[in-house]
Amino acid sequence: GIDVDCQWADWSDWSVCQFTCGGGISVRDRAVKRMAQGSGKSCDNNDREERDCTKASCPVDCEWEDWADWTECSKSCGDAERFAERGSRAAEFGGRLCSGSSQKTEACHLDDCPVDCKWSDWSDWGGCSKTCNGGKESRSRESTPGNSQGKPCTGDCVVGDWLAWEPCSVSCGSGTAERKRSIKQQPAYGGEECPASVESKPCSPEEICAVDCVWSEWSEWQACSASCGHATSRHTRTVVVEANEAGKPCTGKDEEEITCSFLECPVDCALAEWSDWSDCSVSCGPGIMERTRAVDAAAQHGGKECSAQDLLYEKKYCSLPTCPVDCEWVDWLDWSSCSTSCGDGHSSRTRMVKTEKMYGGKDCVGETAQDRDCDNAACPVDCVYGDWTAWKQCSTTCGTGTQHRSREVQSPAENGGLPCQGSTDDTQDCTERPCPVDCQWKDWQDWEPCTSSCGTGVHKRARQKTDAQNGGLECEGDDSQSIDCPTLPDCPVDCLWEDWTAWSACTASCGLGVVTRSRKRAHYESHGGHVCFGTEDDEAPCDLPPCPMDCFLEDWAPWSD
């Protein structure tokens, strides 16, 4: 065949722009004029083109922003108002302007402003209420009340004039004098507080006051000068105020002393000197020497007693030439256990030298060991069996039986000996040649279901056996049986195809062609069998080379501009 490349047709005109303002795109496309053939080049996927078609900018309308928060109220009480503002994005490219205002106002709902109470001016003072002995004058003023938020009217304290100074509090020396004034009006509603209504000042009459001498209090008694025997204690006082020329002088002593102990002083216990040492208590070897002393003066009046450590008796060792020492035995040990527990035996005991003779002392007399017979009871003799006899003949001639043997007491137990343990007879199993076992049939099993559900079939059953052993008789008869099943329905027969015929020759020699084949039914379905699936005829495409194609020219396109 001829190789032909794919060929595109001309591009279409550009489409109308996607939008009427702002950015948009315009497209054009083209189709395949001729498909590639043979080994010719195929067309790529470039069948569509796009381009920007920018128009004039689209109009943008003005747009309000959100309202800002309300401002604070213009006043804190009474009639007031507050404001809120908002911004906007300006219109562009002929867009619509924003409608409405950029500011709004609303009234604040506040409490009334406070109105304070106000006083009028004071009136003139009126006439005195009495013509003598402390009368009073008065004056007045009026108040203009405010509201509940305002301050109430206040009243300052009003005081009268000072009276004359009173006499000095003392007739001599230094004292004080006072004068007073009255309070005509107490403060009200936070008015100014009253000043002091009493005033004092120091005063000194010309007469000199007498000042007498004054003692201080006596001091505490001092500790006793001693705890026993003759002892004293004293206390003192001093002048704290000296008398002046008009006062009385102090009388009496500034120190006193008393006896403060009537106890005898304690006398401690005293010991006399030691006596001379006595002679040694033995004439040879180590001994003891002694000496003593007495209490010279006993303790009195709580004095220190002689303690137990203050010995009245003392001893020390003395050593003379060594004394002779005689040999000395330790006591005999206990007799040992008998050498046997029964029959003839013996027992022994020993002793040792406690002190060897020294310095010319006497030897030990006697032996270091002793032996004696012990009288035991006769020894026990245990029972003894004789030997077993030979095993007797088996109790059976075949299979498993028993056989016996026996024994006798050879010597009985004596003197408490152990009796014979175990039996005088013994039995054991014995096995001769195996006994013959005949074959034996087991029961027949149940009949099995029919071997077929249609057409012809049989029921079967079987039985098992125990085989003969050791020359026993064999079983007679069969180990299985079968019988015909009762009348069954005919079995379904499925439809069956014969084999396909060979493929026919292709219907063409190049390009597109087909081959065919056919088949027939070997037999049709019956008795409810399955029908044949498929067709009697079959075809398949032929694998042929492409047919040759001549060159073909389309009509001329119009002349270009």
C-alpha positions in Angstrom: 0.0 0.0 0.0 0.9 3.7 -0.3 2.0 5.7 2.8 -0.2 8.8 3.2 0.3 11.4 5.9 -2.6 12.9 7.9 -3.8 16.3 6.5 -5.6 19.1 8.4 -8.4 21.2 6.9 -8.2 25.0 7.3 -8.8 26.8 10.6 -12.3 28.1 11.3 -12.9 31.8 12.0 -12.2 33.1 15.5 -15.2 32.9 17.8 -16.9 35.9 19.4 -15.1 37.1 22.6 -16.3 35.3 25.8 -17.1 38.5 27.7 -18.2 42.0 26.7 -15.8 43.8 29.1 -12.7 42.9 31.0 -10.6 39.9 30.0 -11.9 37.0 27.8 -10.8 34.4 25.3 -11.7 33.7 21.6 -11.2 30.2 20.1 -11.0 28.6 16.6 -10.6 24.9 15.6 -10.0 22.7 12.6 -10.8 19.1 11.4 -8.8 16.3 9.9 -9.2 16.5 6.1 -7.5 13.2 5.4 -6.5 10.4 7.8 -3.0 8.9 7.7 -2.6 5.6 5.8 0.1 3.0 5.9 3.2 4.4 7.6 2.2 8.0 7.0 2.4 10.6 9.9 -0.7 10.9 12.0 -2.1 14.3 12.9 -1.2 15.6 16.4 -3.9 16.8 18.9 -3.5 20.5 17.9 -7.1 20.9 16.6 -8.0 23.9 18.8 -6.4 27.4 19.5 -7.3 30.1 22.1 -6.3 33.8 22.3 -7.0 36.7 24.7 -9.7 39.2 23.6 -9.2 42.0 26.0 -12.1 44.6 26.0 -12.5 47.8 27.9 -12.6 47.5 31.7 -16.0 46.5 33.2 -17.7 49.3 35.3 -17.3 48.9 39.1 -20.1 50.2 41.4 -19.5 52.1 44.6 -19.7 49.8 47.6 -20.2 50.7 51.3 -18.0 49.2 54.0 -19.5 48.0 57.4 -20.4 50.6 60.0 -17.7 51.4 62.6 -18.6 51.1 66.3 -20.6 53.9 67.9 -18.7 56.8 69.5 -19.0 57.6 73.2 -22.0 59.7 74.2 -21.3 63.5 73.9 -22.2 64.0 77.7 -22.3 61.7 80.7 -25.9 62.8 81.8 -29.0 64.5 80.4 -29.6 65.0 76.7 -26.7 63.6 74.5 -26.1 61.8 71.2 -23.5 59.5 69.6 -22.3 58.9 66.0 -21.2 56.1 63.7 -19.3 56.3 60.4 -18.6 54.0 57.4 -16.2 54.2 54.5 -16.8 53.2 50.9 -15.0 51.9 47.8 -15.3 54.5 45.0 -17.1 53.7 41.7 -14.9 53.1 38.6 -15.2 52.9 34.8 -18.7 54.4 34.9 -20.1 52.3 37.8 -23.0 53.5 40.0 -22.3 55.9 42.9 -23.1 54.9 46.5 -26.5 56.0 47.9 -27.1 57.0 51.5 -24.9 58.8 54.1 -21.5 58.0 55.5 -22.6 59.0 59.0 -25.5 58.3 61.3 -26.6 59.8 64.7 -28.7 58.5 67.6 -29.8 59.9 71.0 -28.2 58.5 74.2 -30.7 57.5 76.9 -28.9 58.7 80.1 -29.9 59.5 83.6 -30.8 63.1 84.5 -27.8 65.3 85.5 -27.4 65.8 89.3 -28.8 69.1 90.7 -27.3 70.0 94.1 -29.3 71.5 97.0 -28.6 75.3 97.5 -28.8 77.4 100.7 -30.1 81.0 100.7 -28.1 83.7 102.6 -28.4 83.8 106.4 -30.9 86.2 107.9 -29.8 88.8 110.5 -29.4 87.7 114.1 -32.6 88.0 116.2 -32.9 89.5 119.7 -31.6 87.7 122.8 -34.1 85.2 124.3 -33.5 86.6 127.8 -32.5 89.9 129.2 -30.2 88.3 131.8 -28.5 85.0 132.8 -27.6 83.3 129.5 -30.1 83.8 126.7 -29.7 82.9 123.0 -29.8 84.7 119.7 -30.9 82.9 116.5 -30.9 83.4 112.7 -32.2 81.3 109.7 -31.8 80.5 106.0 -33.8 78.5 103.4 -32.7 75.6 101.0 -33.6 75.0 97.4 -33.7 71.1 97.0 -31.9 69.3 94.1 -32.8 66.0 92.5 -31.9 62.4 93.7 -28.5 62.5 91.9 -27.5 65.8 93.4 -25.7 66.6 96.7 -27.8 67.5 99.7 -27.5 70.8 101.5 -24.7 70.8 104.1 -24.6 72.7 107.4 -21.2 73.9 108.9 -20.7 73.8 112.6 -21.3 77.2 114.4 -19.6 78.0 117.7 -20.0 80.9 120.2 -17.3 83.2 121.6 -14.8 82.0 124.2 -15.7 82.6 127.9 -13.3 84.0 130.5 -10.3 81.9 131.7 -11.1 79.8 134.8 -8.8 79.9 138.0 -5.5 77.9 138.0 -5.9 74.2 139.0 -3.3 74.6 141.8 -2.6 77.2 144.5 1.2 76.7 144.2 3.7 75.3 141.8 2.7 74.6 138.2 -0.9 73.9 137.0 -3.3 74.5 134.1 -6.2 77.0 133.5 -9.1 76.4 131.0 -11.7 78.3 129.1 -14.8 77.1 127.1 -17.1 78.0 124.3 -20.5 76.7 123.3 -21.6 75.0 120.0 -24.6 76.9 118.5 -25.2 74.5 115.5 -24.0 70.9 114.9 -22.6 70.1 111.4 -25.1 68.5 108.9 -24.9 66.8 105.5 -21.2 66.8 105.3 -20.7 70.3 106.6 -17.5 71.5 108.3 -16.9 69.8 111.7 -16.8 71.7 114.9 -13.5 73.0 116.3 -12.4 72.3 120.0 -14.8 73.7 122.6 -12.2 73.6 125.5 -8.8 75.2 125.5 -6.1 75.0 128.3 -2.8 76.8 129.2 -0.2 76.4 132.0 -0.3 78.6 135.1 2.1 79.2 138.0 0.9 80.9 141.3 3.6 83.0 143.1 3.4 80.8 146.4 6.1 78.1 146.7 4.7 74.6 147.3 6.2 72.5 150.1 8.1 69.4 148.8 8.7 66.6 151.5 11.5 64.1 151.3 10.4 60.8 149.8 12.0 57.3 150.3 12.1 54.7 147.6 10.6 51.3 148.3 12.8 48.8 150.2 14.8 46.5 148.0 14.4 42.8 148.1 16.2 41.0 151.0 19.6 39.8 149.8 20.6 36.1 149.9 21.7 34.8 153.2 25.5 35.3 153.8 25.9 31.6 154.7 23.7 28.5 154.5 24.3 27.3 158.1 25.7 28.6 161.4 25.6 32.4 161.9 24.3 34.2 158.7 22.6 37.6 158.0 20.6 39.2 155.2 20.0 42.9 154.5 18.0 45.3 152.3 18.3 49.0 151.4 16.4 52.1 150.2 17.3 55.5 148.8 15.9 59.1 148.8 14.0 59.6 145.5 12.8 63.2 146.3 14.8 65.7 148.3 12.8 68.0 150.6 12.8 71.8 149.7 13.0 74.6 152.2 9.3 74.3 152.9 9.1 70.5 153.0 9.9 67.8 155.7 13.2 65.9 155.6 13.3 62.0 155.4 13.6 60.1 158.7 14.8 56.5 159.4 17.8 54.4 158.1 18.6 53.6 154.6 19.7 50.0 155.5 18.4 47.1 157.7 20.0 43.7 158.6 18.4 40.5 160.1 19.7 37.0 161.1 18.6 34.6 158.4 19.8 31.1 159.5 19.4 29.0 162.6 20.6 25.6 161.1 23.7 23.7 162.3 26.3 23.3 159.6 26.6 19.6 158.3 29.5 17.5 159.5 30.9 14.8 157.1 31.7 11.3 158.1 35.5 10.8 158.9 37.5 7.5 158.8 40.4 6.4 161.2 43.8 5.2 159.9 44.3 1.6 158.7 45.5 -1.1 161.2 48.7 -3.1 160.5 48.5 -6.1 158.1 47.8 -9.5 159.7 50.0 -12.6 159.4 49.6 -14.8 156.2 46.6 -17.1 156.5 48.6 -20.3 155.4 52.0 -21.8 156.2 52.7 -22.8 152.6 51.6 -21.7 149.2 49.4 -18.7 148.5 47.4 -17.1 151.3 45.7 -13.8 152.4 46.7 -10.9 154.7 44.1 -8.5 156.2 43.8 -5.0 157.8 40.8 -2.9 159.1 39.9 0.7 160.0 36.9 2.3 161.9 34.6 5.3 161.4 36.3 8.1 163.4 33.3 10.6 163.3 29.8 9.9 162.0 28.0 12.3 159.6 25.8 15.0 161.3 23.3 17.7 160.3 23.0 16.4 156.7 26.8 15.9 156.3 28.2 13.5 153.7 27.9 9.9 154.8 30.7 7.4 154.4 30.0 5.6 151.1 30.2 1.9 150.4 33.4 2.6 148.4 35.0 3.7 151.7 36.1 0.2 152.8 36.5 -0.7 156.4 38.2 -4.0 155.5 41.0 -4.7 153.0 43.0 -7.9 152.0 45.9 -8.8 149.8 47.5 -12.1 148.7 50.7 -13.5 150.4 52.9 -16.2 148.9 54.9 -18.8 150.9 56.9 -21.9 149.7 54.7 -24.2 147.5 52.7 -26.9 149.4 53.0 -30.6 148.3 50.1 -31.6 146.0 48.7 -35.2 146.1 47.4 -37.0 143.0 43.6 -36.9 142.8 41.0 -38.9 140.7 38.1 -37.5 138.9 34.8 -39.3 139.7 34.0 -42.5 137.7 32.0 -41.9 134.5 28.6 -43.7 134.1 28.6 -47.4 133.0 28.4 -47.6 129.2 25.5 -49.3 127.4 25.7 -53.1 127.1 27.7 -54.2 124.1 24.7 -56.3 123.0 21.0 -55.7 123.3 20.3 -59.4 124.0 22.2 -62.5 125.1 25.8 -62.3 126.5 27.5 -58.8 126.7 29.5 -56.5 128.9 29.6 -52.9 130.1 32.6 -50.6 131.1 33.4 -47.3 132.8 36.5 -45.1 133.1 38.0 -42.3 135.1 40.9 -39.8 134.7 43.5 -38.1 136.9 42.1 -34.8 138.0 45.4 -33.5 139.6 48.9 -34.9 139.1 51.0 -35.2 142.2 53.5 -32.3 142.6 56.1 -31.0 145.1 56.4 -34.4 146.8 52.7 -35.3 147.0 51.2 -38.8 147.0 50.4 -41.0 143.9 46.9 -41.9 142.9 45.8 -45.4 144.0 43.6 -47.7 141.8 42.8 -48.4 138.1 41.6 -46.1 135.3 39.0 -48.6 133.8 36.5 -51.2 135.0 34.5 -53.9 133.1 31.5 -56.0 134.1 29.1 -58.6 132.5 25.5 -57.5 131.7 22.6 -59.9 132.1 20.3 -59.5 128.9 17.2 -61.4 127.9 17.4 -64.1 125.2 17.7 -62.6 121.7 14.5 -62.7 119.5 14.6 -65.2 116.5 12.6 -64.3 113.4 10.5 -66.7 111.4 12.2 -68.2 108.3 10.4 -69.8 105.2 11.8 -72.8 103.3 12.3 -72.7 99.5 9.3 -72.6 97.1 8.3 -75.9 95.3 8.3 -76.1 91.5 5.3 -74.7 89.6 2.5 -77.1 89.0 0.9 -77.9 85.6 -1.1 -75.1 83.8 -4.9 -75.3 84.4 -5.7 -75.1 80.6 -4.4 -76.8 77.5 -4.7 -73.7 75.3 -5.0 -69.9 75.9 -4.4 -68.4 79.4 -4.7 -70.4 82.7 -3.1 -70.5 86.2 -0.5 -72.6 87.9 0.5 -72.9 91.7 3.4 -73.4 94.0 3.9 -73.6 97.8 6.4 -73.3 100.7 6.6 -74.2 104.4 7.9 -72.5 107.6 11.4 -73.7 108.1 11.8 -72.2 111.7 9.1 -70.3 113.6 9.7 -67.0 115.4 11.0 -67.1 119.1 11.6 -64.6 121.9 9.5 -61.9 120.2 11.1 -62.4 116.8 9.3 -61.2 113.6 6.7 -63.6 112.2 7.0 -64.8 108.7 5.7 -62.3 106.1 3.8 -63.3 103.0 1.7 -66.4 102.0 2.7 -70.0 101.9 0.9 -70.3 98.5 1.6 -68.5 95.2 -0.3 -68.3 91.9 0.7 -67.0 88.4 -0.8 -66.8 84.9 0.3 -69.4 82.4 -0.1 -69.3 78.6 -0.1 -72.5 76.4 -0.6 -72.5 72.6 -3.4 -70.0 71.4 -6.9 -71.5 71.3 -8.6 -71.6 67.8 -11.1 -68.7 67.2 -13.8 -69.2 64.5 -14.7 -66.4 62.0 -17.9 -64.6 63.0 -20.2 -62.3 61.0 -21.4 -59.0 62.4 -25.0 -57.7 61.7 -26.0 -56.4 58.3 -25.8 -52.6 57.9 -28.9 -50.6 56.7 -29.7 -50.6 53.0 -28.0 -47.6 51.2 -30.1 -45.1 49.1 -30.7 -46.1 45.5 -27.6 -45.5 43.3 -29.7 -43.4 40.8 -32.7 -41.1 41.0 -33.9 -41.9 37.5 -33.7 -44.8 35.0 -32.3 -47.9 36.7 -30.5 -48.3 40.0 -29.8 -50.7 43.0 -29.9 -50.6 46.8 -26.8 -52.0 48.5 -25.8 -53.1 52.0 -22.7 -54.7 53.6 -21.5 -56.5 56.8 -18.2 -57.0 58.5 -16.6 -60.1 60.1 -14.1 -61.1 62.8 -11.5 -63.2 61.0 -10.7 -66.8 62.1 -7.5 -67.3 64.2 -5.3 -70.2 65.3 -7.0 -72.7 62.9 -10.6 -71.6 63.6 -13.5 -72.1 61.0 -13.8 -69.5 58.2 -17.1 -67.6 57.7 -19.6 -68.7 55.0 -21.6 -66.3 52.7 -21.0 -62.9 51.1 -20.0 -59.6 52.8 -22.4 -57.5 50.5 -25.9 -57.7 48.9 -27.7 -55.6 46.3 -31.4 -55.4 45.0 -33.0 -53.5 42.2 -34.6 -50.1 43.1 -38.4 -49.8 42.5 -39.5 -48.2 39.1 -37.8 -44.8 38.6 -38.7 -42.0 36.1 -36.8 -41.7 32.9 -33.6 -39.6 33.3 -33.5 -36.2 31.5 -31.4 -36.1 28.3 -29.6 -32.8 27.4 -29.4 -31.6 23.8 -25.9 -32.4 22.3 -24.1 -30.6 19.4 -21.9 -32.5 17.0 -18.4 -31.2 16.4 -17.9 -28.0 14.2 -17.0 -28.4 10.5 -13.7 -27.1 9.3 -13.4 -23.3 8.5 -14.4 -22.3 5.0 -12.1 -20.3 2.6 -11.9 -16.5 3.3 -14.5 -14.4 1.4 -11.8 -11.9 0.2 -8.1 -12.0 -0.7 -7.2 -8.6 0.8 -8.7 -6.0 3.2 -11.7 -7.3 5.2 -13.1 -10.8 4.7 -14.6 -13.6 6.8 -14.4 -17.4 7.2 -17.4 -19.6 8.2 -18.2 -23.0 9.8 -21.3 -25.0 10.9 -22.5 -27.8 13.2 -25.6 -30.0 13.7 -27.4 -31.4 16.8 -26.4 -35.0 17.6 -29.7 -35.4 19.5 -32.4 -33.1 21.0 -33.2 -32.7 24.6 -35.9 -35.0 26.3 -37.5 -35.7 29.7 -36.7 -32.2 30.9 -33.1 -32.1 29.7 -31.2 -28.8 28.9 -31.6 -27.3 25.4 -28.5 -26.7 23.2 -27.0 -23.3 23.6 -25.3 -21.4 20.7 -25.9 -21.2 17.0 -25.5 -23.7 14.1 -23.3 -21.2 12.1 -20.2 -19.3 13.2 -17.9 -16.7 11.4 -14.6 -14.9 12.1 -12.6 -12.2 10.3 -9.7 -13.2 8.1 -6.2 -11.9 8.8 -5.4 -10.4 5.3 -3.0 -7.7 4.1 -4.6 -4.2 3.2 -5.9 -3.8 -0.3 -4.0 -1.4 -2.5 -5.5 2.2 -2.6 -5.2 4.6 -5.6 -4.5 8.3 -5.1 -7.6 10.4 -4.8 -7.8 14.2 -5.1 -10.7 16.3 -3.6 -12.1 19.3 -5.4 -10.1 22.5 -5.4 -10.6 24.9 -2.5 -11.6 28.5 -3.3 -8.8 30.8 -4.3 -7.3 32.7 -1.3 -7.4 36.5 -1.1 
